[in-house]
Amino acid sequence: MKKKIIARFFINDESVETFKALAAKLVAETRLEEGCLFYKLFQDVENKNEFVFIEEYRDEAAMTLHSKSAYLQAFISGINGLQSRELIIEVI
């Protein structure tokens, strides 16, 4: 069964460009995953500090593989301290 993730990030004013650069690398790597069906980052047009990843995976195994990937772990480490508040993750 397909799995979808919606992840919302809230980034400090001075960290938006750094976040976008780190996210671009993550998106490029993730889209190469065999089980990745859709992976896109959106930036809120009214609040430049809010971002949403919309992700879709073939199944739970593909989603788990992504969650353990080195590039996701690097992204998580890289954004440490860039967020103005805790992210919100929803798995559907």
N, C-alpha and C positions, 0 to 999 in steps of 0.2 A: 504494500500500500504506500502511495506517495506520502511524503512528509514535507510540510512547509514550516518555515520559520520567519517570523517578523521580529527584527531586532532594532529597537530605537535607541539612539545615542544622543546625548546632550553634551556638547563640547564647549569649552571655555572660548571666549572671543579670540584670544591671542593664539589659540591652538587649531583653528579651523583648517588652515592650509596644511599643517603637519598631519592632521587626521586624514584629510583627503588624499595626501600622498601615500600614507600607509594603507589606506583602504583600497587605493587603485592597485597596489601590489597584491593585496589579498584577493580582490575580484579576479584579476588575471590568472592567478594560480588556481583558484577554486573552479573557475570555468573549465579548466582542463581535467577535472575529476570525472571519471567515467559515470558516476552516479548522480552528478549534478545536472539537473534539468533547467534550472533558472537561478541566476544569482546577479542581483543588481542593487546598486546603492542609489538612493534618492536623497536630495537635499531639500528641505522645506523652503518654499519660495518666500514665505513670510518671516521665517526665523532661520537665518543662515547657520545657526548653531545646532539645529536639529537635523539628524540624519536617520534614514531607515534603510536597513538591508532587508530585501525580500528574497527569500531563498526557497528553492524547491528541489527535493532529492527523490530519486527513484524509490527508495525505501528507507527503513530505519538503519539498516547496515551502512548505506551510503552516507546518511547523516552522521552516524557515529564515526565513520572514517574521516569525514571532514573535521569533526570536533577534535580529533586527535592529531590532525596534521601539524607539521612543524610551522608552516606559514601562518596558520591561525594562531598558534601559540606565540609566534613572533609579533603578530598584530596586537594581541592582547597585552603583551609586555610593552610594546611600543606606545600604546595609548594610555598606559598607566600615568595618571596625573593630568591627562588632557580633558577629562570629563568634569562637567559642572554638577552633575548628579548621577545617580546610579542608572545604568541602562535598564531597559525593559525588554524581556525576551518572551515571545509567545510561540509555542509549538502547536501546530494544527495537524 
